[in-house]
């Protein structure tokens, strides 16, 4: 038993060291690709389509302030104030789930970034545990500005389209630097299911969400970056 515990202890130390260095590197190096991008690419090939991963990195200072505010207004209004987890939002999500209502969930931008960059898609308790672990690490090692920058550059925004720059070029024919409030809100409004909904062909529900996001944008505090 003592030998077994030593093996577990060493394995845990190695895991922490490797993941700590991995997260720290991505504080300075932009993630080149994610598991989801590869999965979607192989899914397209399996469906007889061309391989497609469209993405173009844009630094946080070159992203539209409208987009940054829309992301917070639509995805995580308390982003600047929490440490990776919004327990109030989680409580509301749990309550609505128990009532059988459709719900996207209570994940923060930090949690979504940790999942997208370091993990695989899924809903298992194991993946959720890893998500919580990486969320804590990026909050400690990256900070809010870097988290939002990575999030807006790797998030899935269409079929084979990842990040704000590729999305705005595709849907609006312009750079993510010059997005209007309306366009930014529309981009964020489709994020629950960007392969089903499109900013180029908004449904009535997407327009409704856009309106909510625009309203919430007016109530946000000033961004520090």
C-alpha positions, 0 to 999 in steps of 0.5 A: 500500500505504501508503494502504491501511494508513492506511485500515486503521489509521484504521478500527481506531482508529474501531472501538476508540473506538466500541466502548470508548464503547459498553461504557463507556456500558453500565457505567452504562446498562442494555442495553435489548435484545439481538440475541438478543431481537430474533431470537427475537421475529422467529422467533416472528412467523414461526411465527405466534406473538405478539411476546414479550419479557418482561424486568424489570431488577433491580439486583444488590443486589436479586437473591437471593444464592442465584441469584448463587451458583447462577449461579457454581456452574452456569456459571462456578465460577472467575468471581471469579478469572479475567480473562474466560477460564477456560483450564482449562475450555476445555481440558476442553471441547476434550478432551471434544469430541475424544472426541465427547462432548456438551458445552456448552462452556467459555465463562465468564459474562463471555464469555456476557455479551459475546456476549449484549449486544454480538454475534449468536448463532453459532459462527464464528471471527469472532464468537468473535474479537469475543467475546474482544475484548468480554470483555476490555473488559467485564472492564476497564471493568465489573468482576465485579459489573456483569458478573454483574448484566447476565448475570442480567438479559439471559440467555435463560430461556425462550421470550420470557423474559429475565432472572431477574426475568421467569423467577422471576415466570413459573415460581415466581410470586415475585420474584428477590429471594426465590428459594430455593436449590432454585429458583435451582439449578433456574433455572440448570440449564435454561440450556443450552437454556431453550426445551427445558427448563423449571423448571416441568416439570423432566426427570430430567436437569434435576433431576440438574443441579440437584443438582450445582449445589446441591452446588457452591454449598456449595463456593463462596467467599463472594461479595463483592457 
